[in-house]
Amino acid sequence: MAITVTIDDELFFELDGKEYVNEEAALAILLADDVLFCNAFDIVRDGKEMGHTTVLFVNCNDMFAWACADAESFANEDIGPLLKMHLADKKWGSSKWCMIHRNEQPQLPVAKDMKKDGAWGPEMEALQPNGFKCVPGCSIHDC
């Protein structure tokens, strides 16, 4: 299902020399583009379960290891940089954000695809190597 998000207001604006992002609009774009997904998180206060709340995560499935349902949490101040990276490169922008946020390169086949697409740069090379080890002789993962 394709979803189009139209934003009438500015996504980024400056106030007193500091840049801000329209967080609601940014989140709408990131959700519509499948960069973010919703999940639930248990709330515990003073050792007592208080129910759960809805949370958002950046999807990074299969980026760091195969068949790995993986996600990266983010803070409000991460919304603007995440959106900028996504808008600059809709295929690899959020992946790059996850890698930088974790300080970890993706697994080798993902790195190869990024290099092939011209999405690999010095900032990716400077990250810590990925710990996922491919199985020798595995033709499925092209490691």
FIKESE-645432 format. One line per field, with one value per atom (N, C-alpha, C): x, y, z; residue number from 1; atom name. Coordinates in steps of 0.2 Angstrom, whole numbers, plus 5000, padded with zeros to 4 digits. Layout:
N
c1: (X:...)
c2: (Y:...)
c3: (Z:...)
resi: (NUM:...)
name: (CA:...)
***
This chain:
143
c1: (5004:5000:5004:5004:5008:5004:5008:5005:5009:5006:5009:5008:5013:5012:5014:5009:5010:5011:5016:5018:5017:5013:5012:5017:5019:5023:5030:5035:5042:5044:5048:5050:5056:5060:5065:5065:5066:5066:5071:5073:5078:5074:5077:5074:5080:5082:5087:5094:5095:5101:5101:5096:5096:5091:5093:5089:5084:5078:5073:5069:5066:5062:5055:5051:5043:5043:5043:5044:5038:5032:5026:5026:5028:5028:5034:5040:5045:5043:5040:5038:5033:5029:5024:5027:5032:5036:5040:5043:5047:5043:5037:5032:5030:5028:5025:5030:5036:5042:5045:5041:5044:5050:5053:5059:5058:5052:5050:5045:5044:5039:5037:5031:5028:5029:5030:5030:5027:5027:5025:5031:5031:5036:5033:5035:5032:5034:5030:5031:5032:5038:5038:5041:5037:5039:5039:5045:5046:5045:5047:5046:5039:5034:5027:5026:5023:5021:5015:5016:5011:5007:5008:5005:5010:5008:5013:5011:5016:5015:5018:5016:5018:5024:5029:5036:5037:5042:5044:5051:5053:5060:5062:5068:5071:5072:5069:5070:5077:5080:5087:5088:5082:5082:5087:5091:5095:5101:5102:5108:5114:5114:5120:5120:5115:5115:5109:5110:5104:5099:5093:5087:5087:5089:5089:5084:5078:5073:5077:5079:5083:5080:5081:5078:5083:5083:5087:5082:5083:5079:5082:5078:5081:5077:5081:5078:5075:5071:5068:5074:5080:5085:5088:5086:5088:5084:5078:5073:5075:5078:5080:5086:5091:5097:5094:5090:5088:5084:5079:5075:5080:5085:5089:5093:5095:5099:5094:5088:5083:5081:5080:5078:5084:5090:5096:5097:5095:5096:5091:5085:5079:5081:5086:5087:5092:5097:5102:5103:5099:5100:5098:5093:5091:5096:5098:5103:5110:5112:5118:5117:5111:5110:5110:5108:5108:5115:5119:5126:5130:5129:5133:5130:5124:5121:5124:5125:5128:5136:5139:5146:5148:5144:5146:5144:5149:5147:5142:5139:5134:5138:5134:5137:5139:5144:5148:5143:5138:5134:5131:5128:5125:5130:5136:5142:5143:5144:5145:5139:5133:5128:5128:5130:5130:5136:5142:5147:5145:5142:5139:5135:5131:5126:5129:5136:5139:5137:5134:5132:5137:5143:5148:5153:5155:5160:5164:5168:5173:5170:5164:5161:5159:5157:5155:5162:5167:5173:5176:5175:5178:5174:5168:5164:5168:5166:5169:5166:5171:5169:5163:5159:5154:5156:5153:5155:5152:5147:5143:5148:5149:5153:5149:5151:5147:5150:5145:5147:5151:5157:5161:5158:5158:5155:5148:5145:5138:5137:5133:5132:5126:5122:5116:5117:5122:5123:5129:5132:5138:5143:5145:5150:5157)
c2: (4994:5000:5006:5010:5017:5022:5026:5031:5038:5043:5049:5054:5057:5062:5069:5073:5080:5085:5089:5093:5100:5104:5111:5116:5114:5118:5116:5121:5119:5113:5109:5103:5106:5110:5113:5120:5123:5130:5132:5138:5141:5146:5146:5150:5152:5159:5161:5157:5156:5153:5146:5143:5135:5132:5127:5123:5118:5118:5114:5110:5104:5100:5100:5100:5099:5092:5090:5083:5078:5081:5077:5076:5081:5080:5075:5076:5071:5064:5063:5056:5053:5058:5055:5053:5057:5055:5048:5048:5042:5036:5036:5031:5029:5034:5032:5029:5031:5028:5021:5019:5012:5013:5018:5019:5017:5019:5018:5013:5010:5005:5006:5004:5005:4998:4999:4993:4995:4990:4992:4991:4995:4995:4995:4990:4990:4995:4998:5004:5001:5002:4999:5005:5007:5012:5009:5010:5008:5001:4997:4990:4987:4992:4990:4991:4986:4986:4991:4996:5001:5000:4995:4994:4995:4997:4998:5004:5006:5012:5010:5014:5013:5017:5014:5017:5016:5020:5020:5018:5014:5012:5013:5013:5013:5006:5004:4997:4996:4991:4989:4982:4979:4971:4969:4964:4961:4965:4971:4975:4973:4971:4969:4961:4958:4950:4948:4942:4939:4936:4937:4934:4937:4943:4946:4952:4951:4956:4961:4967:4972:4979:4983:4990:4994:5000:5005:5010:5011:5017:5023:5029:5035:5040:5046:5051:5057:5061:5067:5071:5072:5076:5072:5065:5061:5062:5065:5065:5069:5075:5079:5076:5074:5071:5064:5060:5054:5056:5061:5063:5066:5070:5073:5067:5062:5057:5053:5052:5048:5052:5058:5062:5063:5063:5063:5057:5051:5045:5040:5040:5036:5028:5026:5019:5017:5021:5019:5024:5030:5035:5033:5029:5027:5022:5018:5012:5016:5021:5024:5027:5030:5033:5028:5022:5016:5014:5014:5012:5017:5023:5029:5029:5028:5028:5022:5016:5010:5010:5014:5014:5007:5005:4998:4998:4995:4993:4988:4988:4982:4976:4970:4964:4965:4961:4961:4962:4958:4958:4965:4968:4975:4980:4979:4984:4984:4978:4977:4980:4980:4983:4990:4993:5000:5003:4999:5001:5001:4996:4996:5001:5004:5009:5016:5016:5023:5026:5022:5025:5024:5021:5020:5025:5028:5034:5033:5038:5038:5037:5040:5039:5032:5028:5021:5017:5019:5015:5016:5022:5023:5020:5017:5013:5007:5004:4998:4992:4987:4982:4978:4975:4971:4964:4962:4955:4949:4950:4944:4941:4934:4930:4926:4926:4922:4915:4910:4903:4902:4899:4897:4893:4895:4892:4893:4898:4899:4904:4901:4905:4910:4909:4912:4920:4920:4927:4931:4927:4931:4934:4931:4934:4933)
c3: (5000:5000:5000:4995:4995:4999:5003:5006:5004:5003:5001:5007:5010:5015:5012:5013:5011:5017:5017:5023:5020:5023:5021:5024:5030:5034:5033:5035:5034:5038:5036:5040:5045:5043:5047:5047:5053:5054:5059:5059:5063:5068:5074:5079:5084:5084:5088:5086:5080:5077:5078:5081:5082:5077:5074:5069:5073:5071:5074:5068:5070:5065:5068:5063:5064:5066:5072:5074:5071:5072:5070:5062:5058:5051:5049:5053:5051:5053:5059:5060:5055:5053:5048:5042:5040:5034:5035:5041:5042:5043:5046:5046:5040:5036:5029:5024:5025:5021:5024:5029:5032:5035:5037:5041:5048:5051:5058:5058:5064:5065:5072:5074:5081:5084:5091:5095:5102:5107:5113:5118:5123:5129:5135:5140:5146:5151:5154:5159:5166:5169:5176:5180:5186:5190:5197:5200:5207:5208:5202:5203:5201:5200:5198:5191:5188:5181:5180:5176:5175:5168:5165:5158:5153:5147:5142:5138:5134:5129:5122:5118:5111:5110:5106:5105:5098:5095:5088:5088:5083:5082:5075:5074:5067:5065:5059:5057:5054:5057:5054:5053:5051:5050:5045:5047:5042:5040:5043:5042:5045:5051:5055:5055:5054:5054:5050:5047:5043:5048:5045:5049:5056:5056:5063:5063:5067:5068:5072:5070:5073:5073:5078:5078:5082:5081:5085:5088:5094:5097:5096:5097:5095:5100:5101:5105:5101:5104:5100:5096:5099:5096:5090:5089:5083:5077:5078:5073:5067:5068:5063:5059:5062:5058:5055:5058:5054:5048:5049:5043:5037:5039:5034:5030:5034:5031:5026:5028:5024:5018:5019:5013:5008:5010:5006:5002:5005:5002:5004:5000:5003:5003:4999:5000:5006:5007:5012:5018:5017:5023:5030:5031:5037:5040:5035:5037:5039:5035:5038:5044:5046:5052:5058:5057:5061:5063:5057:5058:5062:5060:5064:5071:5072:5079:5083:5080:5083:5083:5079:5077:5075:5070:5068:5060:5057:5050:5049:5043:5042:5040:5040:5038:5031:5029:5023:5016:5016:5009:5009:5015:5015:5013:5015:5014:5006:5004:4996:4992:4994:4991:4991:4997:4998:4994:4993:4989:4982:4980:4973:4971:4976:4975:4976:4977:4979:4985:4990:4996:5002:5000:5005:5005:5011:5011:5017:5018:5023:5030:5031:5038:5039:5034:5035:5036:5032:5033:5040:5043:5050:5056:5054:5060:5061:5067:5070:5065:5064:5059:5062:5058:5060:5063:5068:5071:5068:5063:5061:5056:5057:5053:5048:5042:5037:5037:5036:5035:5029:5030:5024:5019:5013:5007:5006:5010:5010:5003:4998:4992:4993:4998:4999:5001:5005:5008:5004:5000:4996:5000:5005:5010:5007)
resi: (1:1:1:2:2:2:3:3:3:4:4:4:5:5:5:6:6:6:7:7:7:8:8:8:9:9:9:10:10:10:11:11:11:12:12:12:13:13:13:14:14:14:15:15:15:16:16:16:17:17:17:18:18:18:19:19:19:20:20:20:21:21:21:22:22:22:23:23:23:24:24:24:25:25:25:26:26:26:27:27:27:28:28:28:29:29:29:30:30:30:31:31:31:32:32:32:33:33:33:34:34:34:35:35:35:36:36:36:37:37:37:38:38:38:39:39:39:40:40:40:41:41:41:42:42:42:43:43:43:44:44:44:45:45:45:46:46:46:47:47:47:48:48:48:49:49:49:50:50:50:51:51:51:52:52:52:53:53:53:54:54:54:55:55:55:56:56:56:57:57:57:58:58:58:59:59:59:60:60:60:61:61:61:62:62:62:63:63:63:64:64:64:65:65:65:66:66:66:67:67:67:68:68:68:69:69:69:70:70:70:71:71:71:72:72:72:73:73:73:74:74:74:75:75:75:76:76:76:77:77:77:78:78:78:79:79:79:80:80:80:81:81:81:82:82:82:83:83:83:84:84:84:85:85:85:86:86:86:87:87:87:88:88:88:89:89:89:90:90:90:91:91:91:92:92:92:93:93:93:94:94:94:95:95:95:96:96:96:97:97:97:98:98:98:99:99:99:100:100:100:101:101:101:102:102:102:103:103:103:104:104:104:105:105:105:106:106:106:107:107:107:108:108:108:109:109:109:110:110:110:111:111:111:112:112:112:113:113:113:114:114:114:115:115:115:116:116:116:117:117:117:118:118:118:119:119:119:120:120:120:121:121:121:122:122:122:123:123:123:124:124:124:125:125:125:126:126:126:127:127:127:128:128:128:129:129:129:130:130:130:131:131:131:132:132:132:133:133:133:134:134:134:135:135:135:136:136:136:137:137:137:138:138:138:139:139:139:140:140:140:141:141:141:142:142:142:143:143:143)
name: (N:CA:C:N:CA:C:N:CA:C:N:CA:C:N:CA:C:N:CA:C:N:CA:C:N:CA:C:N:CA:C:N:CA:C:N:CA:C:N:CA:C:N:CA:C:N:CA:C:N:CA:C:N:CA:C:N:CA:C:N:CA:C:N:CA:C:N:CA:C:N:CA:C:N:CA:C:N:CA:C:N:CA:C:N:CA:C:N:CA:C:N:CA:C:N:CA:C:N:CA:C:N:CA:C:N:CA:C:N:CA:C:N:CA:C:N:CA:C:N:CA:C:N:CA:C:N:CA:C:N:CA:C:N:CA:C:N:CA:C:N:CA:C:N:CA:C:N:CA:C:N:CA:C:N:CA:C:N:CA:C:N:CA:C:N:CA:C:N:CA:C:N:CA:C:N:CA:C:N:CA:C:N:CA:C:N:CA:C:N:CA:C:N:CA:C:N:CA:C:N:CA:C:N:CA:C:N:CA:C:N:CA:C:N:CA:C:N:CA:C:N:CA:C:N:CA:C:N:CA:C:N:CA:C:N:CA:C:N:CA:C:N:CA:C:N:CA:C:N:CA:C:N:CA:C:N:CA:C:N:CA:C:N:CA:C:N:CA:C:N:CA:C:N:CA:C:N:CA:C:N:CA:C:N:CA:C:N:CA:C:N:CA:C:N:CA:C:N:CA:C:N:CA:C:N:CA:C:N:CA:C:N:CA:C:N:CA:C:N:CA:C:N:CA:C:N:CA:C:N:CA:C:N:CA:C:N:CA:C:N:CA:C:N:CA:C:N:CA:C:N:CA:C:N:CA:C:N:CA:C:N:CA:C:N:CA:C:N:CA:C:N:CA:C:N:CA:C:N:CA:C:N:CA:C:N:CA:C:N:CA:C:N:CA:C:N:CA:C:N:CA:C:N:CA:C:N:CA:C:N:CA:C:N:CA:C:N:CA:C:N:CA:C:N:CA:C:N:CA:C:N:CA:C:N:CA:C:N:CA:C:N:CA:C:N:CA:C:N:CA:C:N:CA:C:N:CA:C:N:CA:C:N:CA:C:N:CA:C:N:CA:C:N:CA:C:N:CA:C:N:CA:C:N:CA:C:N:CA:C:N:CA:C:N:CA:C:N:CA:C)
***
